Amino acid sequence: MEYWLLMLTGLIGGLLIFVPGIKKGFKIPVLLSFSGSFLLSISFLHIFPELFQYGDISLGIYLMTGFFLQLILDYFSGGIEHGHTHIQAKNVGQFPWLVFISLCLHAFLESMPLSHFDHEHEHALLSGLIVHKLPIAFILGSLLMAYRLNKIMIMLGILTFSISAPLGIWIGGELMMSKDLFGKLLALSAGIILHLSTTILVESNEGHQVQLKKLLPMLLGAGLALLSLL
């Protein structure tokens, strides 16, 4: 089920760009504020408690690796994971491969542990990834359209991105992970999510002041995450 949910989220988010007038009504900053808060709260409530059970101090290395790996991916993607889109005029008409590969790799890596995640926490993490994927898929579709690619290339790009997370879940499931390997991959994924969600929240504060229109979605995201404990 999680395969199809993540794939459909990516497809719906990406293909929304073809709906007339949708760009004006699709409040990306607000949606990102909500998704960043929700994903960070899910990390605090579900991912980190799962990691604490291992009692392995070396997992901090993998957590740190995931954090800085996402920093490197941001360098190549231009920060599209948290709402940035930078169009290079000289490359208009060409497929933005570096941005695209970085985004797909991000989706692949953060989803790998999901198939082995404790059932108690699995749905919470899946929900967090779904909430995050919708606006990111829309931003990717908008970026590909801004590069003036034909519709076939845009749809193939959206489709490939949409299967990146399900592919990560499938590969993770096929690895027949030991508990030790799963802990390392979960810590790596947690580091990626930690960097992503905190960056979204920090960048939502313009001039170091939190705007009410973004604060409310953040609080709503945290509140919904708390409900996942019930």
ChimeraX commands (.cxc) that place a marker at each C-alpha (Angstrom):
marker #1 position 0.00,0.00,0.00 radius 0.5
marker #1 position 2.79,2.47,0.89 radius 0.5
marker #1 position 4.26,2.01,-2.62 radius 0.5
marker #1 position 1.09,3.21,-4.29 radius 0.5
marker #1 position 0.43,6.02,-1.84 radius 0.5
marker #1 position 3.86,7.57,-2.33 radius 0.5
marker #1 position 3.73,7.08,-6.09 radius 0.5
marker #1 position 0.26,8.61,-6.40 radius 0.5
marker #1 position 1.27,11.55,-4.22 radius 0.5
marker #1 position 4.20,12.31,-6.53 radius 0.5
marker #1 position 2.09,11.95,-9.65 radius 0.5
marker #1 position -0.77,14.09,-8.36 radius 0.5
marker #1 position 1.54,16.81,-7.05 radius 0.5
marker #1 position 3.57,16.93,-10.26 radius 0.5
marker #1 position 0.68,16.76,-12.72 radius 0.5
marker #1 position -1.17,19.55,-10.92 radius 0.5
marker #1 position 0.99,21.99,-12.90 radius 0.5
marker #1 position -1.15,21.23,-15.96 radius 0.5
marker #1 position -4.29,22.49,-14.20 radius 0.5
marker #1 position -5.03,26.04,-15.44 radius 0.5
marker #1 position -4.53,28.71,-12.78 radius 0.5
marker #1 position -3.29,26.22,-10.17 radius 0.5
marker #1 position 0.03,28.04,-9.57 radius 0.5
marker #1 position -1.73,31.07,-8.12 radius 0.5
marker #1 position -3.92,29.00,-5.80 radius 0.5
marker #1 position -1.27,26.51,-4.68 radius 0.5
marker #1 position 0.33,28.15,-1.62 radius 0.5
marker #1 position 3.76,26.52,-1.71 radius 0.5
marker #1 position 5.32,28.43,1.27 radius 0.5
marker #1 position 2.34,27.57,3.48 radius 0.5
marker #1 position 2.34,23.91,2.42 radius 0.5
marker #1 position 6.09,23.66,2.98 radius 0.5
marker #1 position 5.76,25.22,6.45 radius 0.5
marker #1 position 3.13,22.62,7.31 radius 0.5
marker #1 position 5.05,19.68,5.84 radius 0.5
marker #1 position 8.35,20.74,7.45 radius 0.5
marker #1 position 6.73,21.01,10.87 radius 0.5
marker #1 position 4.87,17.74,10.48 radius 0.5
marker #1 position 7.95,15.85,9.28 radius 0.5
marker #1 position 10.16,17.26,12.06 radius 0.5
marker #1 position 7.53,16.40,14.69 radius 0.5
marker #1 position 7.22,12.86,13.30 radius 0.5
marker #1 position 11.00,12.58,13.66 radius 0.5
marker #1 position 10.86,13.62,17.32 radius 0.5
marker #1 position 7.89,11.39,18.14 radius 0.5
marker #1 position 8.63,8.26,16.12 radius 0.5
marker #1 position 12.02,8.10,14.35 radius 0.5
marker #1 position 14.28,9.19,17.20 radius 0.5
marker #1 position 12.51,7.06,19.84 radius 0.5
marker #1 position 13.05,4.10,17.51 radius 0.5
marker #1 position 16.76,4.93,17.27 radius 0.5
marker #1 position 17.07,5.35,21.05 radius 0.5
marker #1 position 16.07,1.71,21.51 radius 0.5
marker #1 position 19.33,0.56,19.95 radius 0.5
marker #1 position 21.51,2.21,22.57 radius 0.5
marker #1 position 24.30,2.38,19.99 radius 0.5
marker #1 position 26.29,5.60,20.19 radius 0.5
marker #1 position 27.83,4.95,16.75 radius 0.5
marker #1 position 24.44,5.65,15.15 radius 0.5
marker #1 position 25.22,9.32,15.71 radius 0.5
marker #1 position 27.81,9.01,12.93 radius 0.5
marker #1 position 25.13,7.86,10.47 radius 0.5
marker #1 position 22.74,10.54,11.68 radius 0.5
marker #1 position 25.41,13.17,11.05 radius 0.5
marker #1 position 26.27,11.59,7.68 radius 0.5
marker #1 position 22.64,11.83,6.57 radius 0.5
marker #1 position 22.47,15.47,7.65 radius 0.5
marker #1 position 25.55,16.49,5.68 radius 0.5
marker #1 position 24.68,14.23,2.75 radius 0.5
marker #1 position 21.46,16.23,2.37 radius 0.5
marker #1 position 23.57,19.40,2.51 radius 0.5
marker #1 position 25.57,18.07,-0.47 radius 0.5
marker #1 position 22.38,17.11,-2.32 radius 0.5
marker #1 position 21.08,20.64,-1.69 radius 0.5
marker #1 position 24.19,22.01,-3.38 radius 0.5
marker #1 position 23.44,20.09,-6.57 radius 0.5
marker #1 position 19.66,20.47,-6.47 radius 0.5
marker #1 position 19.70,24.18,-5.67 radius 0.5
marker #1 position 17.55,23.56,-2.60 radius 0.5
marker #1 position 14.45,22.43,-4.51 radius 0.5
marker #1 position 13.64,20.04,-1.61 radius 0.5
marker #1 position 12.71,23.04,0.51 radius 0.5
marker #1 position 11.10,25.23,-2.11 radius 0.5
marker #1 position 13.95,26.89,-4.02 radius 0.5
marker #1 position 13.84,26.98,-7.81 radius 0.5
marker #1 position 16.70,28.57,-9.70 radius 0.5
marker #1 position 16.35,28.73,-13.48 radius 0.5
marker #1 position 19.58,29.08,-15.44 radius 0.5
marker #1 position 18.63,30.97,-18.59 radius 0.5
marker #1 position 21.48,29.45,-20.62 radius 0.5
marker #1 position 20.14,25.94,-19.91 radius 0.5
marker #1 position 16.52,26.58,-20.83 radius 0.5
marker #1 position 15.41,23.79,-23.16 radius 0.5
marker #1 position 17.74,21.27,-21.49 radius 0.5
marker #1 position 16.74,18.76,-18.84 radius 0.5
marker #1 position 18.13,19.81,-15.39 radius 0.5
marker #1 position 19.79,16.49,-14.66 radius 0.5
marker #1 position 21.77,17.48,-11.55 radius 0.5
marker #1 position 18.69,18.89,-9.83 radius 0.5
marker #1 position 16.57,15.93,-10.87 radius 0.5
marker #1 position 19.03,13.20,-9.83 radius 0.5
marker #1 position 19.66,14.89,-6.46 radius 0.5
marker #1 position 15.93,15.08,-5.78 radius 0.5
marker #1 position 15.32,11.44,-6.75 radius 0.5
marker #1 position 18.28,10.26,-4.65 radius 0.5
marker #1 position 16.90,12.19,-1.68 radius 0.5
marker #1 position 13.48,10.53,-2.06 radius 0.5
marker #1 position 15.10,7.09,-2.49 radius 0.5
marker #1 position 17.35,7.28,0.58 radius 0.5
marker #1 position 14.84,8.69,3.05 radius 0.5
marker #1 position 12.32,5.95,2.16 radius 0.5
marker #1 position 14.61,2.90,2.38 radius 0.5
marker #1 position 14.00,2.01,6.06 radius 0.5
marker #1 position 10.20,2.24,5.76 radius 0.5
marker #1 position 9.65,-1.42,4.89 radius 0.5
marker #1 position 11.39,-2.55,8.11 radius 0.5
marker #1 position 10.09,0.19,10.38 radius 0.5
marker #1 position 8.26,-0.81,13.55 radius 0.5
marker #1 position 4.56,-1.08,12.68 radius 0.5
marker #1 position 3.70,1.29,15.51 radius 0.5
marker #1 position 5.67,4.07,13.81 radius 0.5
marker #1 position 5.41,3.06,10.13 radius 0.5
marker #1 position 2.17,4.91,9.36 radius 0.5
marker #1 position 3.43,8.10,10.99 radius 0.5
marker #1 position 6.62,8.14,8.89 radius 0.5
marker #1 position 4.66,7.28,5.75 radius 0.5
marker #1 position 2.26,10.16,6.44 radius 0.5
marker #1 position 5.19,12.54,6.91 radius 0.5
marker #1 position 6.74,11.50,3.59 radius 0.5
marker #1 position 3.42,11.85,1.77 radius 0.5
marker #1 position 2.80,15.34,3.18 radius 0.5
marker #1 position 6.31,16.35,2.09 radius 0.5
marker #1 position 6.18,14.78,-1.40 radius 0.5
marker #1 position 3.07,16.63,-2.61 radius 0.5
marker #1 position 4.48,20.19,-2.69 radius 0.5
marker #1 position 7.94,18.99,-3.77 radius 0.5
marker #1 position 6.47,17.13,-6.75 radius 0.5
marker #1 position 4.58,20.29,-7.69 radius 0.5
marker #1 position 7.76,22.38,-7.45 radius 0.5
marker #1 position 9.63,19.84,-9.61 radius 0.5
marker #1 position 6.89,19.92,-12.24 radius 0.5
marker #1 position 6.94,23.73,-12.22 radius 0.5
marker #1 position 10.74,23.70,-12.63 radius 0.5
marker #1 position 10.61,21.32,-15.59 radius 0.5
marker #1 position 7.93,23.47,-17.19 radius 0.5
marker #1 position 10.02,26.61,-16.59 radius 0.5
marker #1 position 12.84,24.96,-18.57 radius 0.5
marker #1 position 10.37,24.80,-21.47 radius 0.5
marker #1 position 10.58,21.06,-21.90 radius 0.5
marker #1 position 7.92,19.26,-23.89 radius 0.5
marker #1 position 5.06,17.61,-22.01 radius 0.5
marker #1 position 6.42,14.10,-22.59 radius 0.5
marker #1 position 9.73,14.95,-20.89 radius 0.5
marker #1 position 7.92,16.70,-18.04 radius 0.5
marker #1 position 5.63,13.73,-17.43 radius 0.5
marker #1 position 8.51,11.25,-17.63 radius 0.5
marker #1 position 10.43,13.35,-15.11 radius 0.5
marker #1 position 7.46,13.45,-12.73 radius 0.5
marker #1 position 6.87,9.70,-13.14 radius 0.5
marker #1 position 10.52,8.87,-12.42 radius 0.5
marker #1 position 10.52,11.06,-9.31 radius 0.5
marker #1 position 7.24,9.47,-8.21 radius 0.5
marker #1 position 8.71,5.96,-8.24 radius 0.5
marker #1 position 11.96,6.96,-6.47 radius 0.5
marker #1 position 10.50,6.62,-2.95 radius 0.5
marker #1 position 8.63,3.33,-3.69 radius 0.5
marker #1 position 11.85,2.01,-5.23 radius 0.5
marker #1 position 13.71,2.91,-2.04 radius 0.5
marker #1 position 11.13,1.02,0.04 radius 0.5
marker #1 position 11.38,-2.02,-2.26 radius 0.5
marker #1 position 15.20,-2.09,-2.29 radius 0.5
marker #1 position 15.20,-1.67,1.50 radius 0.5
marker #1 position 12.83,-4.61,1.82 radius 0.5
marker #1 position 14.94,-6.81,-0.46 radius 0.5
marker #1 position 18.12,-6.20,1.55 radius 0.5
marker #1 position 16.97,-8.62,4.28 radius 0.5
marker #1 position 18.32,-6.17,6.82 radius 0.5
marker #1 position 19.79,-7.19,10.10 radius 0.5
marker #1 position 18.73,-5.08,13.05 radius 0.5
marker #1 position 22.16,-3.43,13.00 radius 0.5
marker #1 position 21.95,-2.47,9.30 radius 0.5
marker #1 position 18.40,-1.20,9.71 radius 0.5
marker #1 position 19.47,1.04,12.58 radius 0.5
marker #1 position 22.21,2.58,10.43 radius 0.5
marker #1 position 19.90,3.20,7.49 radius 0.5
marker #1 position 17.24,4.63,9.78 radius 0.5
marker #1 position 19.80,7.00,11.31 radius 0.5
marker #1 position 20.94,8.03,7.81 radius 0.5
marker #1 position 17.33,8.70,6.79 radius 0.5
marker #1 position 16.70,10.58,10.05 radius 0.5
marker #1 position 19.68,12.85,9.34 radius 0.5
marker #1 position 18.33,13.63,5.87 radius 0.5
marker #1 position 14.87,14.41,7.25 radius 0.5
marker #1 position 16.33,16.48,10.11 radius 0.5
marker #1 position 18.27,18.70,7.71 radius 0.5
marker #1 position 15.34,19.04,5.33 radius 0.5
marker #1 position 12.66,19.86,7.90 radius 0.5
marker #1 position 14.77,22.29,9.94 radius 0.5
marker #1 position 15.89,24.11,6.79 radius 0.5
marker #1 position 12.27,24.53,5.69 radius 0.5
marker #1 position 11.29,25.95,9.08 radius 0.5
marker #1 position 14.29,28.28,9.34 radius 0.5
marker #1 position 13.80,29.61,5.80 radius 0.5
marker #1 position 10.13,30.23,6.55 radius 0.5
marker #1 position 11.20,33.03,8.91 radius 0.5
marker #1 position 11.69,36.16,6.87 radius 0.5
marker #1 position 13.95,38.67,8.61 radius 0.5
marker #1 position 14.11,36.31,11.63 radius 0.5
marker #1 position 10.39,36.90,12.23 radius 0.5
marker #1 position 7.78,34.18,12.00 radius 0.5
marker #1 position 4.78,35.27,9.94 radius 0.5
marker #1 position 1.36,34.29,11.23 radius 0.5
marker #1 position 0.39,32.76,7.87 radius 0.5
marker #1 position 3.31,30.33,8.28 radius 0.5
marker #1 position 3.20,29.93,12.06 radius 0.5
marker #1 position -0.33,28.52,12.00 radius 0.5
marker #1 position 0.52,25.75,9.47 radius 0.5
marker #1 position 3.60,24.90,11.56 radius 0.5
marker #1 position 1.51,24.53,14.71 radius 0.5
marker #1 position -1.09,22.53,12.79 radius 0.5
marker #1 position 1.62,20.18,11.49 radius 0.5
marker #1 position 2.97,19.64,15.01 radius 0.5
marker #1 position -0.54,19.12,16.38 radius 0.5
marker #1 position -1.42,16.50,13.76 radius 0.5
marker #1 position 1.86,14.72,14.45 radius 0.5
marker #1 position 0.90,14.51,18.15 radius 0.5
marker #1 position -2.36,12.82,17.13 radius 0.5
marker #1 position -0.30,10.04,15.58 radius 0.5
marker #1 position 0.58,8.89,19.11 radius 0.5
marker #1 position -3.07,8.05,19.86 radius 0.5
marker link #1:1,2 radius 0.2
marker link #1:2,3 radius 0.2
marker link #1:3,4 radius 0.2
marker link #1:4,5 radius 0.2
marker link #1:5,6 radius 0.2
marker link #1:6,7 radius 0.2
marker link #1:7,8 radius 0.2
marker link #1:8,9 radius 0.2
marker link #1:9,10 radius 0.2
marker link #1:10,11 radius 0.2
marker link #1:11,12 radius 0.2
marker link #1:12,13 radius 0.2
marker link #1:13,14 radius 0.2
marker link #1:14,15 radius 0.2
marker link #1:15,16 radius 0.2
marker link #1:16,17 radius 0.2
marker link #1:17,18 radius 0.2
marker link #1:18,19 radius 0.2
marker link #1:19,20 radius 0.2
marker link #1:20,21 radius 0.2
marker link #1:21,22 radius 0.2
marker link #1:22,23 radius 0.2
marker link #1:23,24 radius 0.2
marker link #1:24,25 radius 0.2
marker link #1:25,26 radius 0.2
marker link #1:26,27 radius 0.2
marker link #1:27,28 radius 0.2
marker link #1:28,29 radius 0.2
marker link #1:29,30 radius 0.2
marker link #1:30,31 radius 0.2
marker link #1:31,32 radius 0.2
marker link #1:32,33 radius 0.2
marker link #1:33,34 radius 0.2
marker link #1:34,35 radius 0.2
marker link #1:35,36 radius 0.2
marker link #1:36,37 radius 0.2
marker link #1:37,38 radius 0.2
marker link #1:38,39 radius 0.2
marker link #1:39,40 radius 0.2
marker link #1:40,41 radius 0.2
marker link #1:41,42 radius 0.2
marker link #1:42,43 radius 0.2
marker link #1:43,44 radius 0.2
marker link #1:44,45 radius 0.2
marker link #1:45,46 radius 0.2
marker link #1:46,47 radius 0.2
marker link #1:47,48 radius 0.2
marker link #1:48,49 radius 0.2
marker link #1:49,50 radius 0.2
marker link #1:50,51 radius 0.2
marker link #1:51,52 radius 0.2
marker link #1:52,53 radius 0.2
marker link #1:53,54 radius 0.2
marker link #1:54,55 radius 0.2
marker link #1:55,56 radius 0.2
marker link #1:56,57 radius 0.2
marker link #1:57,58 radius 0.2
marker link #1:58,59 radius 0.2
marker link #1:59,60 radius 0.2
marker link #1:60,61 radius 0.2
marker link #1:61,62 radius 0.2
marker link #1:62,63 radius 0.2
marker link #1:63,64 radius 0.2
marker link #1:64,65 radius 0.2
marker link #1:65,66 radius 0.2
marker link #1:66,67 radius 0.2
marker link #1:67,68 radius 0.2
marker link #1:68,69 radius 0.2
marker link #1:69,70 radius 0.2
marker link #1:70,71 radius 0.2
marker link #1:71,72 radius 0.2
marker link #1:72,73 radius 0.2
marker link #1:73,74 radius 0.2
marker link #1:74,75 radius 0.2
marker link #1:75,76 radius 0.2
marker link #1:76,77 radius 0.2
marker link #1:77,78 radius 0.2
marker link #1:78,79 radius 0.2
marker link #1:79,80 radius 0.2
marker link #1:80,81 radius 0.2
marker link #1:81,82 radius 0.2
marker link #1:82,83 radius 0.2
marker link #1:83,84 radius 0.2
marker link #1:84,85 radius 0.2
marker link #1:85,86 radius 0.2
marker link #1:86,87 radius 0.2
marker link #1:87,88 radius 0.2
marker link #1:88,89 radius 0.2
marker link #1:89,90 radius 0.2
marker link #1:90,91 radius 0.2
marker link #1:91,92 radius 0.2
marker link #1:92,93 radius 0.2
marker link #1:93,94 radius 0.2
marker link #1:94,95 radius 0.2
marker link #1:95,96 radius 0.2
marker link #1:96,97 radius 0.2
marker link #1:97,98 radius 0.2
marker link #1:98,99 radius 0.2
marker link #1:99,100 radius 0.2
marker link #1:100,101 radius 0.2
marker link #1:101,102 radius 0.2
marker link #1:102,103 radius 0.2
marker link #1:103,104 radius 0.2
marker link #1:104,105 radius 0.2
marker link #1:105,106 radius 0.2
marker link #1:106,107 radius 0.2
marker link #1:107,108 radius 0.2
marker link #1:108,109 radius 0.2
marker link #1:109,110 radius 0.2
marker link #1:110,111 radius 0.2
marker link #1:111,112 radius 0.2
marker link #1:112,113 radius 0.2
marker link #1:113,114 radius 0.2
marker link #1:114,115 radius 0.2
marker link #1:115,116 radius 0.2
marker link #1:116,117 radius 0.2
marker link #1:117,118 radius 0.2
marker link #1:118,119 radius 0.2
marker link #1:119,120 radius 0.2
marker link #1:120,121 radius 0.2
marker link #1:121,122 radius 0.2
marker link #1:122,123 radius 0.2
marker link #1:123,124 radius 0.2
marker link #1:124,125 radius 0.2
marker link #1:125,126 radius 0.2
marker link #1:126,127 radius 0.2
marker link #1:127,128 radius 0.2
marker link #1:128,129 radius 0.2
marker link #1:129,130 radius 0.2
marker link #1:130,131 radius 0.2
marker link #1:131,132 radius 0.2
marker link #1:132,133 radius 0.2
marker link #1:133,134 radius 0.2
marker link #1:134,135 radius 0.2
marker link #1:135,136 radius 0.2
marker link #1:136,137 radius 0.2
marker link #1:137,138 radius 0.2
marker link #1:138,139 radius 0.2
marker link #1:139,140 radius 0.2
marker link #1:140,141 radius 0.2
marker link #1:141,142 radius 0.2
marker link #1:142,143 radius 0.2
marker link #1:143,144 radius 0.2
marker link #1:144,145 radius 0.2
marker link #1:145,146 radius 0.2
marker link #1:146,147 radius 0.2
marker link #1:147,148 radius 0.2
marker link #1:148,149 radius 0.2
marker link #1:149,150 radius 0.2
marker link #1:150,151 radius 0.2
marker link #1:151,152 radius 0.2
marker link #1:152,153 radius 0.2
marker link #1:153,154 radius 0.2
marker link #1:154,155 radius 0.2
marker link #1:155,156 radius 0.2
marker link #1:156,157 radius 0.2
marker link #1:157,158 radius 0.2
marker link #1:158,159 radius 0.2
marker link #1:159,160 radius 0.2
marker link #1:160,161 radius 0.2
marker link #1:161,162 radius 0.2
marker link #1:162,163 radius 0.2
marker link #1:163,164 radius 0.2
marker link #1:164,165 radius 0.2
marker link #1:165,166 radius 0.2
marker link #1:166,167 radius 0.2
marker link #1:167,168 radius 0.2
marker link #1:168,169 radius 0.2
marker link #1:169,170 radius 0.2
marker link #1:170,171 radius 0.2
marker link #1:171,172 radius 0.2
marker link #1:172,173 radius 0.2
marker link #1:173,174 radius 0.2
marker link #1:174,175 radius 0.2
marker link #1:175,176 radius 0.2
marker link #1:176,177 radius 0.2
marker link #1:177,178 radius 0.2
marker link #1:178,179 radius 0.2
marker link #1:179,180 radius 0.2
marker link #1:180,181 radius 0.2
marker link #1:181,182 radius 0.2
marker link #1:182,183 radius 0.2
marker link #1:183,184 radius 0.2
marker link #1:184,185 radius 0.2
marker link #1:185,186 radius 0.2
marker link #1:186,187 radius 0.2
marker link #1:187,188 radius 0.2
marker link #1:188,189 radius 0.2
marker link #1:189,190 radius 0.2
marker link #1:190,191 radius 0.2
marker link #1:191,192 radius 0.2
marker link #1:192,193 radius 0.2
marker link #1:193,194 radius 0.2
marker link #1:194,195 radius 0.2
marker link #1:195,196 radius 0.2
marker link #1:196,197 radius 0.2
marker link #1:197,198 radius 0.2
marker link #1:198,199 radius 0.2
marker link #1:199,200 radius 0.2
marker link #1:200,201 radius 0.2
marker link #1:201,202 radius 0.2
marker link #1:202,203 radius 0.2
marker link #1:203,204 radius 0.2
marker link #1:204,205 radius 0.2
marker link #1:205,206 radius 0.2
marker link #1:206,207 radius 0.2
marker link #1:207,208 radius 0.2
marker link #1:208,209 radius 0.2
marker link #1:209,210 radius 0.2
marker link #1:210,211 radius 0.2
marker link #1:211,212 radius 0.2
marker link #1:212,213 radius 0.2
marker link #1:213,214 radius 0.2
marker link #1:214,215 radius 0.2
marker link #1:215,216 radius 0.2
marker link #1:216,217 radius 0.2
marker link #1:217,218 radius 0.2
marker link #1:218,219 radius 0.2
marker link #1:219,220 radius 0.2
marker link #1:220,221 radius 0.2
marker link #1:221,222 radius 0.2
marker link #1:222,223 radius 0.2
marker link #1:223,224 radius 0.2
marker link #1:224,225 radius 0.2
marker link #1:225,226 radius 0.2
marker link #1:226,227 radius 0.2
marker link #1:227,228 radius 0.2
marker link #1:228,229 radius 0.2
marker link #1:229,230 radius 0.2
view
